[in-house]
Amino acid sequence: MAESVFAERIVQNLLDTDFYKLTMMQAVLHNYPNAEVEWEFRCRSSEDLRPYLAEIRYQIERLVDTSITADQLGFLERISFIKPDFIRFLSLFRFNMRYVQTGIDGDQLCIRLRGPWLHVILFEIPLLAIVSEVRNRYRYREVVLEQASEQLYRKLDWLSAEAGEDELKGFQLADFGTRRRFSYRVHEEMVHILKRDFPGRFVGTSNVHLAREYDLRPIGTMAHEWLMAHQQLGPRLIDSQSAALDCWVREYRGLLGIALTDCITMDAFLGDFDLYFAKLFDGLRHDSGDPLQWAEKAIAHYRALGIDPMSKTLVFSDGLDLPKALALYRALHERINVSFGIGTNLTCDIPGVEPMNMVIKMTACNGQPVAKISDTPGKTQCRDENFVAYLKHVFRVSEPSMRT
């Protein structure tokens, strides 16, 4: 009998999330414990999710029972930069439903979060995983686990045929697929296969629970929300990116040194990424725009600062699959270190299945709007057009289109 792709629970425990949520949560605990934030869900493909509202609500309410065990805390304790006070805080943490609103807005599913950043931050990834899996349980009931595993083996076979062992020596792949996974069972199977059958090149997963289960390295540093929140956390707007990077450096003292560049565009980021930060951070993460153009800008910036690009790493994570990753690797690996985080194409790539295109993004901090512009036209996210215009003016950014 074929094995089901759906487990009894969608979210397994508190660690069934991306590692960068925990690293940011610790930084919030230590630096901004009283900050208030607002978040909004958006289905970018405008898919009608209204029929699934009742089940999505039920699964979200089940998060109240989610906690963390002593063994899971012990796994975090072995990570050098996770501090004892944060461990104690996580042992007491519970999801609070008072901070979540679900409903219908026009013809769209509506999910909003509002509350203390410290208590809202962990909702994002479980909520996205819930929406994705609930929708898939209704739309793709006949899918079996073998279909997902066979698809992954086809990809690995393609890579082996396309590039030899010698060429792939420095190729590094990580799983970034929690948020839009087909289901938890599919996600677990993909990680299991990669650990067993892609050794030496599969370097870890962003999912902390699966990292613990399969003795892998949990991977992640910061996300857009870290830089976005700093737009309203005290410094002048023009200083917000520098303040975010500086706070991160003080929190992690040289560890977790991959910086995200596209909150206000790569050009605006590099304007703030001076010699001080370029030396302190190990590298940069790409998440929008043309990846090769972005990489060329990064390499040129390091060289202009007198830094050998081969001492730094570029992490690519925007809509990747193995052919795109291999092309980037071939183009760049002799000029700068590269690594690849693949998400949806690993955990929701099954013949006949259309993955979801959805996000939950911060829209306000301390009652004031925040924005993400990115390097891809049309991916701008903000409720307040006036704030976006002001942000572009301050950072001298021109961008063709805006989606609210």
N, C-alpha and C positions, 0 to 999 in steps of 0.2 A: 504494500500500500504506500502511495506517495506521501511524503512528509509534509505536513501543513506549513505554510509560510507565516502563520499567525500564532503568536503565543497568547497565553491567558492575559498577561499584562502588556500594555504598550510601553510604559516607562517602568524599568525594572527596579530602580532605586535612585537615591539622590546622586549617585555617581554616573548615572546613565545620561550624561550631558557632555558638552565639549569642555575640554580642560581650560580654555581661556575664560570661561565663565567663572571658574573657581579662582584663577589667578587675578582676574579683575575684582572679584568679590572680596578677596583679601585686601587688595589695595583700597577698595572703597571703605572697608571696615576701618582701616588705619588712617585714612585721609579725609573721607567725606561721609561719615556715618549718618549725618542728618540731611543729606541731599535728597530732594524729592524729584521723581521723574514720571514721565508719561510715555507710553509705547502704543503703537497701533499695528495691527495685522493688515497685510495687503496681499491679495492673490493677484500677481502681476498678469496672469493669463486670463483674468476675468472669468474664471470657471465658476459655475453656480454651485456653491457649497451649502446652500440653505437646507437641502434635504437631510444633511448630516448633523444639523445643529444639536438635536437632542442627544445623540450619541457622543458628540464632541464635548458637550457640557458634562455628561456623565463621566467621561474619561478624565476631564480636567478636575472634577470634584474628587476623583480617586487619588489625585496627587496629595490630598490632605494626609493620607495614610503613609506617604513616602517619607522614610527617615534613613538614617545611616547607622550601620552596625559598628561594633568595636573593631571587627576585622577590616572593614572598609576604612575606618579612621586610621587604623594601623598602616594601611597602604599609603595614605597621604602623609603620615608621620615620617615615613622613610624618604620623602622628597625634601631635600635640604632647605628649600626656600619657603616651604609651607610652615607657618609659625604656630607655636602652641596655642596662642589665644584664638587664632582662626580655627584650629582644630576643635577647641572647646565650643566656639560659636556654632560650627557646623553640627556638633553633637546635639545641640538644642534646636537647630533650625527646623521649621516646618513651613510648608507652603500655606499661605493665608488667602482664602478665597475672597476676602473683602477687597483685595487689590485687583480682581479680575472681573471684567464685564463682558458677557457674550450676548449676541443678539443678531438682528437683521437690520442692515442699513440700506434701504432701497432694495436692490436686487443682489446684495452681497452679504456674505457672512461678515460679522463685525466682532472683533476681539480687541479690547482695550485694557491696558494695564496702567494703574496709577497708584503711586505710593512711595515709600522710602526706597531709594535705589538699592540699599543693602538687602531689602526683603523682596524686591521685585526682580532682581537681576537673574535669578536662576529659572524664572518662568519661561524665557524665550525658547530654549532648545526643546524642552518637553512639550510645549504647546505646538510647535511646528511638527514634531514627530507624531503627536496625537492627531493633528489635522490630516497629515499625510496618510497615516495608517488607517484611520477611520474611513477616509475616502476610498482607499484601496481595498478595504474589506468589503465595501459595497460594490465597487466597480469591477474588481478583478478576483472574484471568489474562486475561480477555477485554477488560478496560478498555483504551482507547486514548487517546492524548494529546489528541485533538480533543474528547473528552467533557469533559475538565477545562477546556480553554480556552473552549469554548462556554459552559460554566456561568459562568465568570468574566465573559465578555462580557454574558451575560444580567443579571448583577448590576450591571455598569457602566451598561448601558442603563436598568435600573430607576432607578438613582441619578440619571441625567441627566433622566429623565422626571419624577422625584419632586421634584427640586430644581434650580433654574436656576443658571446660571453665577455670577450675582451672589451668590446665597445661599451658594454653596460656596466663595467666595473664601478663607475662612480654614480650610477643612476640610483636615485633615492626616491621612494614612493611612500606616502603616508595616506591613511584613510581619514577623510574629512566629511564623512557622509551621514552624520547623525540626523541633521535637521530635515532632510528631504528623503529619508530612507523609505523603501517600500514597506518594510516592517522590521521590527526588532530581530526576528528570526533570520531574515535575509541579511541584515547587517552583521549579525554574529557569524553567519556562515561565510560571508565574504572575508571577514577578518581572519577566521580560522584557516581558510584556504590560502590566503596571502602569507600568513605566518608559516604555514607548513610547506607551501610549494613555491614561494618567492623569497627564500631566505637570503639575507645579506643585502637585499634591495628594498624590502619592505621594512621601513624603519620605525613604524609606530602608528598610533591612532589618536585622533582627537578625543575619542570617547573614553572617559576615565574608567567606567565600569568594565569595558572590554579590554582596556589596557591591563587592568588588574586580573581579569579572568584568564588572559592569554599571555601573561608575563611580558607585556610590551611597554614601550615608553609612551607615556601620555604626552601629546604634543599640542602646544598652543601658547600664545602670549597675550596679545590684546586684540580687541575688535573695534569696529567703528565707534561704538558707544563711548569708549574711553576718551577718544578725541572729541567727539560731539559734545559730551557733557561739559568738557572744559570751556566750551563757548559761553557757558553761563555760570562758571564756578569761581568767578572773582577777578581774574586778570583781564586786561583789555582784550578785545576780540582778536586783534592782530597778534597777541602773545599767546593765544589759546593752545596752539599746537606745541609751542616750546614748553608751556606749562605742563601739558599732558606728558610729554617725553621726559621732562625733568622730574616730575613726580614718580614716573615709572622707574627711572634710574635710582632714585632715592629708596624706593620700596624694594627693589630686587638687586641692587648693588652689583650690576654687571651680568646677572643671570637673566634668562628669558629675553634675550637681546635681539628679537626680530620685530621691527617697527612696521606698522601698517601705513601706507603712503597716500591712500586715495580718498581721505575724508573730504578734502577740499581741492583735490587734483594733485597729481605728482609734482607739477611745477611749483605750486604753492607750498607743498611739503618740503621740497628741496631748498626753497628759500629760507626755511627755518632749520634745515638739517645741516648745521655748520660742522666745523672740524671737531668740536667738543662731542656732539652727538654721534657723528660718523665714526669716531674712535670708540665710543662707549657701547654702541649697538653693534651686534654681530652681523646684521644684515637687514633686508627689507622684504616685505610681502606684497605681491601683486594681486589685486582683486578686481580691477576693471581697466578698460582701455586695451589698446594693442600691446601685447606682452613684449614683443621684440623692441618696439619703440621705447617702452618703459625701461627695459633692461639697458638699452643704449644710453638713456638718460642717467641711469644709476651708475653705470660704469664710467661715463664721462665725469660725473660728479665726484666720484671717488678719486679718479685720476687728478682732477683739478685741485683736490685737497691734498694731493701727495700721498694718497693711500693706495696700496696695491690691491686691486679688485680681487685677486686670488686669496686675499685674507678675509674676504667677506662672502656672504651667502645671499642669494636671491631665492625666495620661496614663491612658487606660482600656485594659485588656488582658485582661479576664475574660470569656471565652466570647463575644466580640463577633462580630456580622455587620454588614453595611452598614445595614440598617434600625435596629438598636439604636444604632449609632454616629451615624446621622443624627438620631435622636430626642434623644440626649444633646447633640449639637452644637447643635440648635435650642433646647434648654432652658438651655444654659449659656454659649454662646460670647460673649454680650454682658456676662457677669458675671465670667468668668475665662477664660484661654486654655485650649484643650483640644486633645488629640491622641489618636489611636486606633491601637492595635497589634492587628491581627487575625491570628490564628494558624490554627487548624484549619479555620476557615470559608474561608480562602483556599487552603490547601495540601492539604486532604483533603475537599473538597466536590465530589463526583462523583455523579451520579444512580445510585442503587442501592448506593452504598458507605456502610457505617456506620463512622465514624471510631473510633479507639481512645480510651478514657479511661484514661490511665495516667500515673504519676509515678514519679520516683526522688527520694526525699527523704533528707536527712541525719537520722540517728537518734541519733548520739552524737558527742561531741567530747571528746578526751582521756579516753576511757573512761567518760564520764558522759552521761546522757541529755539530749537537747535536744528541743524541741517547737515545732510551729507550730499555733496555735489558729485563726487566720483569722476573718473576719467572716461566714462561711457555716457554719451548724450542720451537723455531720457531716463537715467537712473537717479536723478536728483530726487531727494526725499525731504519734504518739509511741508508743514501745514500753512506756513506764513510766507507768502510771496515777497512781502516787504523785507523780511529778514534775509531771505535768499539773495535778494538784490543788494542788501547792505553787505552781506558776507562776500559776495562777488566783488563789490566795490572795494572793500577793505583789502582783499587778497589779490585784486586785479585779475579776476578770473572772468573769462568769457565762455559761455556754454550755450549751445544752440537751443536746447529745449528743456522744459521743466515739467515734471509730473507731480501733481500734488496727491 
